Amino acid sequence: MPRISLRGVVFEHGGHGPFPIPFDLDLEPGWTGVVGANGVGKTTLLRLLSGQLACARGSIRREHGPAIAVLEQTVDWSPALARQLARLEQDWSAKAGRLRSLLELGPLDPRRWNTLSPGERKRWQLGAALASSPTILLCDEPSNHLDVDSRALLLDALARYRGLGVIVSHDRELLDALCSTIVFLDEGGRVEQRPGNYSEAAAARGLERDHIRSRHALARKDERRQATQLQRARERQASTQRSLRVSSRKRDPQDNDASSMARKSRAEHAAASAEAGVRRKRSALDRARASVEALAVEHPSSAELFVDWEPPRKSVLLTLGPEDLPRYAAHPRVRLPEDRALSIGREDRIVVTGNNGAGKSSLLRTIVARAHACLDPARVLWLPQELDLDARRDLLVELAGLDTAARGRVLQIVGAAGGDPAALLRTPLPSPGEARKLALALGLARRAWLLVLDEPSNHLDLPAREAVEAMLASYPGALLLSSHDRRFVAGLSKTRWRAALTMADDPPPG
């Protein structure tokens, strides 16, 4: 039976690295999910498990059969991949036939590799990996950029795997369907393994963190109480010492009787008692502060982002009918039913569905063009699937041009979306994920009435997806989005409108 055991593992060089704190893991047959923010070491952990990297300290013991297969995040053509694919194509065994059928793999022309869809390339990559009958299968973001049909085929194939599987993913639906154990990686190098699928493990973790927050609040309250008592003890000590000095000055040098000696003794005892009280209170305060510092707590984001929301006066923001397409269509083949107009109300939650290539982005761009004609463009936020380098730089320029109050509001929203405002102010070019958070924050800060989002969870890690989802769930305006992340979409559904999009064979006349 395959197993991987990690004991006291540290991975860092020169004081830098994702895992400076020793950690243990026990991995057994079945699927283990690995989750965490971008940059915390998820891919590094996979490479440690595969043996591509060696730990600086500790031990990694692997008990497995003939093969470990690694499904890399990228599916670039390489000689090694070419050999694997050729073996799968030329293997006419029953097992290889079942794999090709399961993953819907047809004849492959290597010259067409770069023209295949992301889903087709990922299915071939997975088929080649499974064809080697690995006892350990390590997958890095296998569902990235896949449409609904490709994700379903991928999930079915992975669910049939009976070895030891480890999957790095931000896809909550995939993690829930496959995994019986979840490994959480936190910033600072903390590694935590919990039983259950992602939803179960995250819920248990959330309850534990709520308990930590409660303890943290009590510890802070005790710290404030001890600080107050220490201040009072110091005041009593100072008062006693003043009384002792006054008593000493008033005492007659010739007065040596028992009464005088008793007064002196009481004063000295009071001073000593006050000093001891100060020491006790200082010690209690130190313990209270240590308790606060020991309770690492993540403060929840502000839920008051939209308290000053200004709703539009009209209940229907825009209507798009077939007669509008010649003027606004983003693609000449976009069609709407002749008897149907699409309308967006001021509180609608609209999801555009369809496989890759169905024209979802073209429809969204068409609606944005129509919205700009019907509304103040500042009240419309358009977030495309990808932001190029110039667009990402322009976002920073827009942020820098705001006054202090407006910039502060944008950065508050960036923080609520799971971003790092301080890091954003330092960078000359935000990452694709940070740029998406900034674009969203700029639109929300100017109180956009309509958000049009094309794959809004692209480039967002799992914590950021959940933060953006929570923020958009409380957004009071109209939301139109396209996304293959079904959990993300489900979390945002207040009302749902499904549009069927058709693409005509030929452009319209004229």
Number of C-alpha atoms within 10 A of each C-alpha: 10 16 16 18 15 20 15 14 20 22 23 14 11 5 8 9 16 22 24 18 15 16 17 16 15 11 19 18 18 18 26 27 27 28 25 21 19 19 13 21 21 22 18 17 20 21 15 17 23 19 13 10 13 16 19 13 14 15 15 19 12 16 12 16 13 9 13 19 20 21 19 17 16 14 16 11 12 9 8 8 16 14 12 18 21 13 15 22 19 9 13 11 10 9 13 20 14 12 21 20 11 15 20 14 16 11 7 13 8 12 7 8 14 12 10 12 16 18 22 18 19 26 24 24 22 24 24 25 22 22 18 16 17 21 22 28 24 24 22 19 17 28 25 20 19 20 20 19 14 22 20 15 16 22 18 15 17 21 15 9 18 14 20 22 26 26 26 24 23 28 22 21 17 24 25 18 15 22 21 19 24 27 22 21 23 18 14 12 18 15 19 15 19 18 15 19 22 28 14 16 19 16 12 15 15 12 11 12 17 15 12 16 18 13 16 19 15 15 21 17 14 19 21 15 15 22 19 14 18 21 15 15 22 19 14 19 21 15 14 21 19 13 16 20 12 11 15 14 10 9 13 10 8 6 10 10 8 9 10 13 12 11 15 16 13 12 19 16 13 18 21 15 16 21 19 14 19 21 15 15 21 19 14 19 21 15 16 22 18 13 18 20 13 11 15 12 16 10 9 9 16 11 11 9 17 15 8 8 16 12 14 15 8 9 12 14 19 18 15 18 15 16 11 14 19 13 10 19 21 19 17 16 17 23 20 22 12 9 7 10 13 14 15 21 17 20 20 22 21 23 20 21 20 18 13 18 11 15 20 23 21 18 22 23 20 20 25 22 17 19 23 15 12 12 15 11 16 13 18 21 25 22 20 16 17 17 17 11 13 9 13 21 15 15 19 19 11 12 19 12 11 12 9 9 8 15 17 15 17 24 23 19 25 25 21 23 26 22 23 15 18 10 10 18 14 9 10 10 17 20 15 17 19 23 26 27 27 26 24 24 23 23 20 25 20 16 21 22 26 28 23 22 21 22 18 25 25 19 20 21 20 19 17 24 23 20 21 24 21 18 21 18 15 13 19 18 22 20 25 20 22 22 23 26 24 13 15 20 18 12 13 22 15 12 10 15 16 10 15 13 18 14 15 12 8 8 12 11 5 4
